[in-house]
């Protein structure tokens, strides 16, 4: 048996109320009122498709021995790099070995399910043990465009393998069309789309049944075999029509989260699948369909192992952990749509020195420090001489992962002088519960809510963006957690 | 067996420019200004100088690397001139090098000069100091105020003092330095500010507001040092200021990486102070030190430093500060010339400017209104770097 062994999800903390966007930009395109209900999830200023994929991947790896992972497949249409393997940044951030296969899947937004099929077939061939499949997008619509309201940001991750399978893979069916509904050229920042009626009536309403019926015919199945049907389609009318055409019972129709998240692109079917798995019972059959330059249709049968899965954030946990971004122009500055003045301090030119980054890579990407084999002191960044003054052993460190450790805030501040698109820059000292101390930027928090002693967990974030050289740089930040009392 | 620097070297002369936003003066002009005053005060000819040490910190907005850019405008006469740099202890390091070279018997008369031109950045606050090529990739997005501000949250936690009480104490610290700055024509900031104004100022880095931060200034200060014998022969029947102690302590990495430091005090200052008192033969600093110039880059730094110098008891600086112990008319006046807060903080000059403030008090050269009574021993203190990794420098000078 092979299939999905674990799942994880990530939705950024901030939600932008669509009414707020419409209030600011509706004057330019009043017809957008049709898309102005609910809220969309928006990446924080220090998040992008790579960081969200890492967060989902870490969630999915809960309970999985990282040394059993043989491959990392990343799917996105908003990868920060055209050349430089994006999955190659994600792999060490997930705390995985160097000796794995990693690949980027891009292009059409069905790339998420395509990556999943590639992973499933790799495991089926017995050439790969466990594969991390992670999909993430952070697509931009121009201010006042429908896409600005419709799109949201999120990520999903699945561990594909053959041990402790929670959802057995039973088969798939794919169709591919060069369908120019949405596109971005190589140098384009914003999504462009053709007429909605064409996308809806020719795209969704024809392609999804084509893929679904192809799968049903191939495996001799009927629609009512499925407990849950996962398919993306943010057009409300078309969803109703498809439900009727395909005979999907209302209780089998997996919520597309348009009101809560938005259309998240490449990860969307997988985000919905993770939500379906969170609610699934042994024996459930789940049909998953993606859309974008064609469709992939996959089906899974849930096993009794799903009850033994360790608890995790998942999509539901992220949906519950939210905060209002009550300022539309702040969103525009975060996404570099509105060029806010960071002051001359923000114009300082820092070169990314690749040869130096290479030497620091395990610390920067993996947050690996050291643990002294002589005295047991955990410390970061990695040291050659042990920092414990009673020890001082030389070259006696073993690698020690900090990215999965919990720490506490020892001191903090909110800095209005530091250049930031999200002032004040909040940062401080973190003392890890099991030893080790470092000064981190804090994120996803308000200065007002911080106290010394508050627990923090580590999150992989975009540390800087060098716009002169188009370099996104990454490091770890601390996310303060309100203590559950 | 080494027995320290006490009473082995004398200060022959000093000079100090007005600190401030010296838009019309470059670093070279400022250095000349301090040097000319210093040479005149020493009463010697330039050709009698045998060596010089030049302190400058920022390469980026100052004169660049090496000592040559200052040797040229001073027209130093083909002598060894060496640059010292050690963050905010830069000028103290120039002084220390000059003093040690005289004590070693290598030279008789040596110049130490520090200069910094900070007001060519185009913005307020200090430029980023860098920290190696990778600091921006992995360090927090921190600035000086944000780093030192964290002393307040950690100190409050350690001694269970609520933030509003800490704000009261640090407001008094700044108000006192403003009051002293008003009296000093060479100080950068010369306006009296009330504690209420200080507490109501815009926030720079929580909990530090605008008036909790020191001035960012241009300026230069200089000293000429020599042997006690030469000083006595040149300054007959005059008081002579002697070097009593020079103590430097660098962090080892423990504060930054090892969990045993709580972030509420300076490990380095405590060690440097203990060593300095031993070198100077001081048993009870609270009673014996007449006055101080400490590194009040931020008001909270001064508050915790009062304990780290072993003057206030641990956890007791609040009471001393609020009781006026460190005011100009208090038991141990602190920041008698206005401090970094109001005299200003051109980084490469500050250590020598502090010694200048002690020197003019010890030689009774200041007007009555800002005079410290019965001044015998003065202490200066620099703290370079960040609370969790830094260099602390302490100098003690006094009358023979």
Boltz contact constraints between the chains, C-beta under 6 A:
constraints:
  - contact:
      token1: [A, 344]
      token2: [B, 122]
      max_distance: 6.0
  - contact:
      token1: [A, 344]
      token2: [B, 123]
      max_distance: 6.0
  - contact:
      token1: [A, 345]
      token2: [B, 123]
      max_distance: 6.0
  - contact:
      token1: [A, 348]
      token2: [B, 128]
      max_distance: 6.0
  - contact:
      token1: [A, 350]
      token2: [B, 136]
      max_distance: 6.0
  - contact:
      token1: [A, 353]
      token2: [B, 133]
      max_distance: 6.0
  - contact:
      token1: [A, 356]
      token2: [B, 133]
      max_distance: 6.0
  - contact:
      token1: [A, 356]
      token2: [B, 134]
      max_distance: 6.0
  - contact:
      token1: [A, 360]
      token2: [B, 134]
      max_distance: 6.0
  - contact:
      token1: [A, 364]
      token2: [B, 138]
      max_distance: 6.0
  - contact:
      token1: [A, 379]
      token2: [B, 257]
      max_distance: 6.0
  - contact:
      token1: [A, 387]
      token2: [B, 253]
      max_distance: 6.0
  - contact:
      token1: [A, 387]
      token2: [B, 257]
      max_distance: 6.0
  - contact:
      token1: [A, 387]
      token2: [B, 258]
      max_distance: 6.0
  - contact:
      token1: [A, 410]
      token2: [B, 263]
      max_distance: 6.0
  - contact:
      token1: [A, 411]
      token2: [B, 150]
      max_distance: 6.0
  - contact:
      token1: [A, 411]
      token2: [B, 153]
      max_distance: 6.0
  - contact:
      token1: [A, 411]
      token2: [B, 154]
      max_distance: 6.0
  - contact:
      token1: [A, 411]
      token2: [B, 263]
      max_distance: 6.0
  - contact:
      token1: [A, 412]
      token2: [B, 153]
      max_distance: 6.0
  - contact:
      token1: [A, 413]
      token2: [B, 146]
      max_distance: 6.0
  - contact:
      token1: [A, 413]
      token2: [B, 149]
      max_distance: 6.0
  - contact:
      token1: [A, 413]
      token2: [B, 150]
      max_distance: 6.0
  - contact:
      token1: [A, 413]
      token2: [B, 205]
      max_distance: 6.0
  - contact:
      token1: [A, 413]
      token2: [B, 206]
      max_distance: 6.0
  - contact:
      token1: [A, 414]
      token2: [B, 206]
      max_distance: 6.0
  - contact:
      token1: [A, 415]
      token2: [B, 143]
      max_distance: 6.0
  - contact:
      token1: [A, 415]
      token2: [B, 146]
      max_distance: 6.0
  - contact:
      token1: [A, 415]
      token2: [B, 205]
      max_distance: 6.0
  - contact:
      token1: [A, 416]
      token2: [B, 204]
      max_distance: 6.0
  - contact:
      token1: [A, 417]
      token2: [B, 125]
      max_distance: 6.0
  - contact:
      token1: [A, 417]
      token2: [B, 143]
      max_distance: 6.0
  - contact:
      token1: [A, 417]
      token2: [B, 145]
      max_distance: 6.0
  - contact:
      token1: [A, 417]
      token2: [B, 204]
      max_distance: 6.0
  - contact:
      token1: [A, 418]
      token2: [B, 141]
      max_distance: 6.0
  - contact:
      token1: [A, 418]
      token2: [B, 143]
      max_distance: 6.0
  - contact:
      token1: [A, 425]
      token2: [B, 141]
      max_distance: 6.0
  - contact:
      token1: [A, 427]
      token2: [B, 140]
      max_distance: 6.0
  - contact:
      token1: [A, 427]
      token2: [B, 142]
      max_distance: 6.0
  - contact:
      token1: [A, 428]
      token2: [B, 150]
      max_distance: 6.0
  - contact:
      token1: [A, 429]
      token2: [B, 263]
      max_distance: 6.0
  - contact:
      token1: [A, 431]
      token2: [B, 259]
      max_distance: 6.0
  - contact:
      token1: [A, 437]
      token2: [B, 257]
      max_distance: 6.0
  - contact:
      token1: [A, 437]
      token2: [B, 259]
      max_distance: 6.0
  - contact:
      token1: [A, 439]
      token2: [B, 140]
      max_distance: 6.0
  - contact:
      token1: [A, 440]
      token2: [B, 140]
      max_distance: 6.0
  - contact:
      token1: [A, 441]
      token2: [B, 140]
      max_distance: 6.0
  - contact:
      token1: [A, 441]
      token2: [B, 141]
      max_distance: 6.0
  - contact:
      token1: [A, 452]
      token2: [B, 153]
      max_distance: 6.0
  - contact:
      token1: [A, 452]
      token2: [B, 157]
      max_distance: 6.0
  - contact:
      token1: [A, 473]
      token2: [B, 137]
      max_distance: 6.0
  - contact:
      token1: [A, 475]
      token2: [B, 138]
      max_distance: 6.0
